[in-house]
């Protein structure tokens, strides 16, 4: 039986969990949760996106994202705008008030990653990213046919 400390899935999960926890500790002064920071960061890269699309990117349920957006909108960081040609669609945008926060969020993210990679040589960092990128590509390639098969069998 494989030991948990030698199980890649457990280790990746633990590292991701600890990085999220450390980001929250580092970001305490912002007055935002990690999830709210994540919404703002992804929205900065995808302004004008529909709520359902952002929920997909974040891999959260739409109702969870709705609650986060409600709080961010109340705080004046996000606005929902009607689509130009389809009034049923609401597009998401950052407000001017949110933009200064993004620099802080990205700085805290970089600092957190730096803490996680402390003592890891640049060459090892490059190799780590290459290995994880290969693993991601492998899993995406395996998942795509399975997803296509499900959609054709349900249709």
C-alpha positions in Angstrom: 0.0 0.0 0.0 1.3 3.4 -0.9 2.1 5.7 2.0 0.0 8.9 2.0 3.1 11.1 2.2 4.3 9.4 -1.1 0.9 9.8 -2.8 1.0 12.4 -5.5 -2.7 13.3 -5.3 -2.5 13.8 -1.5 0.6 15.8 -1.8 -0.7 18.1 -4.5 -3.9 18.6 -2.6 -2.0 19.4 0.6 0.2 21.9 -1.1 -2.7 23.6 -2.8 -4.6 23.8 0.5 -1.7 25.2 2.4 -1.0 27.8 -0.3 -4.7 28.9 -0.2 -4.5 29.1 3.6 -1.2 31.1 3.5 -2.7 33.4 0.9 -5.6 34.1 3.2 -3.1 34.9 6.1 -1.1 37.2 3.8 -4.2 38.9 2.5 -5.9 39.5 5.8 -5.3 43.3 5.6 -7.3 43.6 2.3 -10.6 42.9 4.1 -11.5 40.4 1.4 -11.7 36.6 1.4 -9.5 34.5 -0.7 -12.6 33.6 -2.8 -13.4 37.2 -3.4 -9.8 37.9 -4.4 -10.0 35.0 -6.8 -13.1 36.4 -8.4 -11.5 39.8 -8.8 -8.3 38.3 -10.3 -10.2 36.1 -12.8 -12.6 38.9 -13.7 -9.6 41.2 -14.4 -8.5 38.7 -17.1 -12.1 38.1 -18.4 -14.0 41.4 -18.1 -17.3 41.3 -19.8 -17.8 37.6 -19.1 -21.2 36.2 -18.2 -21.7 34.9 -14.7 -22.1 31.3 -15.8 -18.7 31.5 -17.7 -17.0 32.9 -14.6 -18.5 30.1 -12.5 -17.1 27.6 -14.9 -13.6 29.1 -14.8 -13.7 29.2 -11.0 -15.2 25.7 -10.8 -17.9 26.8 -8.4 -21.7 26.5 -8.4 -23.5 29.5 -9.9 -25.3 30.2 -6.7 -21.9 30.4 -4.8 -20.6 32.9 -7.3 -23.8 34.9 -7.1 -23.3 35.4 -3.4 -19.6 36.4 -3.9 -20.6 38.8 -6.6 -23.4 40.3 -4.5 -20.9 41.1 -1.8 -18.3 42.5 -4.2 -21.0 44.6 -5.9 -22.2 45.9 -2.5 -18.6 46.9 -1.7 -18.3 48.7 -5.1 -15.8 46.4 -6.7 -17.9 44.7 -9.4 -20.8 45.8 -11.6 -23.2 43.8 -13.6 -24.1 45.4 -16.9 -26.8 44.4 -19.4 -25.6 42.8 -22.6 -25.8 45.2 -25.6 -28.2 42.9 -27.6 -29.6 40.4 -25.1 -31.1 42.0 -22.0 -31.3 38.6 -20.3 -27.5 38.4 -20.2 -25.6 40.3 -17.5 -21.9 40.9 -18.1 -19.4 41.4 -15.2 -17.0 44.2 -15.0 -14.6 45.6 -12.4 -15.1 49.1 -11.1 -12.4 51.7 -10.9 -12.4 51.1 -7.1 -11.3 47.5 -7.7 -8.3 48.2 -9.9 -5.9 49.3 -7.1 -6.8 46.1 -5.1 -5.7 44.0 -8.0 -2.1 45.1 -7.6 -2.2 44.1 -4.0 -3.9 40.8 -4.7 -1.2 39.9 -7.4 1.6 41.0 -5.1 0.3 38.9 -2.2 -0.1 35.9 -4.6 3.5 36.3 -5.8 4.7 36.6 -2.2 2.8 33.4 -1.3 4.2 31.5 -4.2 7.7 32.8 -3.2 7.2 31.4 0.3 6.1 28.1 -1.1 9.2 27.9 -3.4 11.7 29.2 -0.8 14.9 27.2 -1.1 13.9 25.6 -4.4 16.5 26.3 -7.1 15.4 28.1 -10.3 16.3 25.0 -12.3 14.1 22.8 -10.1 11.3 25.3 -10.3 11.4 25.2 -14.1 11.4 21.4 -14.0 8.5 21.4 -11.5 6.4 23.6 -13.8 7.3 21.5 -16.8 6.3 18.3 -15.0 3.0 19.8 -13.7 2.2 21.2 -17.1 2.8 17.7 -18.7 0.5 16.1 -16.1 -2.1 18.7 -16.8 -1.9 18.2 -20.5 -2.2 14.4 -20.0 -5.3 14.7 -17.8 -6.9 17.2 -20.2 -6.3 14.9 -23.1 -7.9 12.0 -21.3 -10.8 14.1 -20.0 -11.8 15.5 -23.4 -12.8 12.2 -25.1 -14.7 11.2 -21.9 -16.6 14.5 -21.8 -17.4 14.2 -25.6 -18.6 10.7 -25.1 -20.9 11.8 -22.2 -22.4 14.6 -24.3 -23.2 12.4 -27.3 -24.7 9.7 -25.1 -26.9 12.3 -23.3 -28.0 13.9 -26.6 
